[in-house]
């Protein structure tokens, strides 16, 4: 299993810069969450990875080798715009796609059986796709990305439009594929889900990567927030402490922003000096906070 | 797991899917059953109502039947065979003529004279047969009375015949050739438009359902294009072969067609020219399909192709009557007109071998060159979702 590398990719549409020297890695066995606003460049990045679009410059590598058609065939892909033949039956359609990805007829049959059972759609093999509910179409789409036992998974918004049960199944499958050593990248706007699920996260804005790291790294890298409930304290009580900034002060509760590495014990002492302290708690920023920070910056 | 897919395997898989999907379509199966039934039923009905080809006039003879053989011999001699029936008496003869069973009835009078009873008048070949026979009968009787040796007389006059040397003899097969030409032209017209449209619709379907993005992540655009054209083209050939076998088979079996060799060469020629004509237009239809994003818009880009096909077939229908005209000769060398002019000329029996080979080569070369251009347009347009790409834009970039 090898690392998927996005190496310095740029792409313009006319005057619009869609991607500006974008670089990041998705390591083997890693579940990588790709987040960003609409139009930030997530889908463009994925399309370039799959060769559906070509980059103006830069390249995509798998295990250090440029991704060509033969490599691409080993990628499992779920496009943002879901696409299947609406009038073709689920079973034959998945077998066809598996065979286009290089499976023999018998391998494709058993893979389709396995994955449709796993995804709870094995009873629908003889239905045409357009006869299925949107949620079930989504499951077929995921099956289409998985049937050829891909060496890399690239999924654009795999969770959109899924019910909670399907979200659980999808999460489980993604974790399992990552655990088997496959690099998995997916984009999502459901940040709590990304935070819970992903080993690493990349935040993209305006075509360039604003932050990449594990969720803990990212949360640790930003300013933490400290909430202090000291009813006797006067506004500005903490302003003298280095690395501390008052965000809000009301009804005896002060919200402080503290830079990484600031000594929180010094803050506690200063708080106690004003009188009793009933609450003293740090909040690491959530992924949503980081996301807003990155997008607004 | 093996992830290598050769180009031929990819094209083969795509072609097989296209073929299967097309022949399994309910509408396709039903319309073909109806058309096949109409072809066979139409030919059988034609053979029944046209009375199996020949429809002889019946002549009734009352009394002495010795004139019957003379009537038949004279009829055959002038190319107007007649049927002779014995009738009991003049009253019965009159009744049969009135009912239309007999064209004319001969009732003997005295000394070799006959009264011919007919509906309104006795004209043309039938009159010639009747009068000639009465004359012959009387002459033979008179000669016999003079003791003339009939055999010697026949021998003496045997060489006094007229031999016709026609500068432009009528082709006895002309009618069938025209029918075959018309059938070939009409079927080619329907097949090329129909299957060209299937290609365009198939391309748009992949584009509008966005499945094309999934496909193009694993196969090249040209593999997808050729797989589709081969798959749909194979269905076209199968359908054409079925129509041909049904039409020619029913025609020969019922005797409506008697020109077996011509019929088979028209059939083979039509099949071959369908392949070339379809290939020529299929790449263009694929390009046209790739330029739009919705099924409703497909007519806007395929309209110029339809106009070209219509022009071809107007030229063809115009040439059916005169397949040796300069227009037909010139157009048959120009692709894509060759695709319909050549089967027509083959059916008319005016296509020399060098012309068949030459026009096939020119058509094939043009199609190959066009395929490169059309494939470029297809490749550029297939992932451009949204606004319809115009032909001008498609060629420009």
HADDOCK unambig.tbl for C-alpha pairs under 7 A between the chains (distance, minus, plus):
assign (segid A and resid 50 and name CA) (segid B and resid 217 and name CA) 5.39 0.50 0.50
assign (segid A and resid 51 and name CA) (segid B and resid 217 and name CA) 6.20 0.50 0.50
assign (segid A and resid 52 and name CA) (segid B and resid 213 and name CA) 6.53 0.50 0.50
assign (segid A and resid 52 and name CA) (segid B and resid 216 and name CA) 6.21 0.50 0.50
assign (segid A and resid 52 and name CA) (segid B and resid 217 and name CA) 5.94 0.50 0.50
assign (segid A and resid 69 and name CA) (segid B and resid 218 and name CA) 6.62 0.50 0.50
assign (segid A and resid 70 and name CA) (segid B and resid 4 and name CA) 6.32 0.50 0.50
assign (segid A and resid 72 and name CA) (segid B and resid 217 and name CA) 6.59 0.50 0.50
assign (segid A and resid 72 and name CA) (segid B and resid 218 and name CA) 6.42 0.50 0.50
assign (segid A and resid 73 and name CA) (segid B and resid 3 and name CA) 6.63 0.50 0.50
assign (segid A and resid 73 and name CA) (segid B and resid 217 and name CA) 6.92 0.50 0.50
assign (segid A and resid 73 and name CA) (segid B and resid 218 and name CA) 4.89 0.50 0.50
assign (segid A and resid 74 and name CA) (segid B and resid 3 and name CA) 6.45 0.50 0.50
assign (segid A and resid 79 and name CA) (segid B and resid 214 and name CA) 6.92 0.50 0.50
assign (segid A and resid 81 and name CA) (segid B and resid 210 and name CA) 6.40 0.50 0.50
assign (segid A and resid 82 and name CA) (segid B and resid 210 and name CA) 6.53 0.50 0.50
assign (segid A and resid 83 and name CA) (segid B and resid 209 and name CA) 5.35 0.50 0.50
assign (segid A and resid 83 and name CA) (segid B and resid 210 and name CA) 4.38 0.50 0.50
assign (segid A and resid 83 and name CA) (segid B and resid 211 and name CA) 3.80 0.50 0.50
assign (segid A and resid 83 and name CA) (segid B and resid 214 and name CA) 6.87 0.50 0.50
assign (segid A and resid 84 and name CA) (segid B and resid 209 and name CA) 6.37 0.50 0.50
assign (segid A and resid 84 and name CA) (segid B and resid 210 and name CA) 7.00 0.50 0.50
assign (segid A and resid 84 and name CA) (segid B and resid 211 and name CA) 4.68 0.50 0.50
assign (segid A and resid 85 and name CA) (segid B and resid 209 and name CA) 6.61 0.50 0.50
assign (segid A and resid 85 and name CA) (segid B and resid 211 and name CA) 6.37 0.50 0.50
assign (segid A and resid 100 and name CA) (segid B and resid 10 and name CA) 6.25 0.50 0.50
assign (segid A and resid 100 and name CA) (segid B and resid 218 and name CA) 6.80 0.50 0.50
assign (segid A and resid 101 and name CA) (segid B and resid 3 and name CA) 6.20 0.50 0.50
assign (segid A and resid 101 and name CA) (segid B and resid 218 and name CA) 6.24 0.50 0.50
assign (segid A and resid 102 and name CA) (segid B and resid 2 and name CA) 6.11 0.50 0.50
assign (segid A and resid 102 and name CA) (segid B and resid 3 and name CA) 4.34 0.50 0.50
assign (segid A and resid 102 and name CA) (segid B and resid 4 and name CA) 5.60 0.50 0.50
assign (segid A and resid 102 and name CA) (segid B and resid 5 and name CA) 5.33 0.50 0.50
assign (segid A and resid 103 and name CA) (segid B and resid 2 and name CA) 6.68 0.50 0.50
assign (segid A and resid 103 and name CA) (segid B and resid 3 and name CA) 6.77 0.50 0.50
